[in-house]
Amino acid sequence: MADIKKLIEELSRDTAKKPVFRPGMVFLKWEFFSVIYGIMVLRFIGLRPDIGQAITNHFYVSELALLLMILIFSLFSCVNLALPDINQKKHLLHLTLIPLAALVLIWGIEFLMQKEELAGLDMGGLNCTTCITLAALIPAAFLFHEVRKAAPTRLRLAGFFCLVYSGALGSFILRLSEPQDSVIHLLVWHYIPVILIGLLGSLIGKKMFKW
């Protein structure tokens, strides 16, 4: 009996010294992967030819900054949802809504300033949606693999944020590459598909993250 107690104490000490899931380190690891992946894709498809002029456009820069915030907050939500439910800071899962609301406001202002017609609905924009989806595949596979190794309990939300992040990353990359600033085009062919991809993620997450 004494030997069993001693063994239990040793195992407890070993477990305490080796935490399984460190949120900060995991976040940095996943973010590092995303940055390297984004640079590699941009080296392949190239920056938009008018990038020098584009960065003088306040709306464009604001859009990129808000997209970056959406990426950070949605990735944080992925990390948070990968933890056991008792450790989750549920109120922080709504952080992604803040830059999203700001982005909608900017779209509205820019739309009124541009006075656009519905020409942005040209079916050629489907190529953009395809590019975003293809760019999101590898980050999505990586995140699903990583989250599945942890202990998610809110399966639909975990899947949703995994694919929202992946889709937003694809959209961010394409915004740096494609010289297209039509609000209607961006809304229909860039951002609505990201939300739809996220909804698909909630369905996939329910099946993939089962214990």
Secondary structure as UniProt FT lines:
FT   HELIX           2..17
FT   HELIX           23..45
FT   TURN            49..50
FT   HELIX           51..54
FT   TURN            55..56
FT   HELIX           58..81
FT   HELIX           85..87
FT   HELIX           90..94
FT   TURN            95..96
FT   HELIX           97..114
FT   HELIX           118..121
FT   HELIX           123..125
FT   HELIX           126..149
FT   HELIX           155..175
FT   TURN            176..177
FT   HELIX           183..186
FT   HELIX           187..191
FT   HELIX           192..208
//
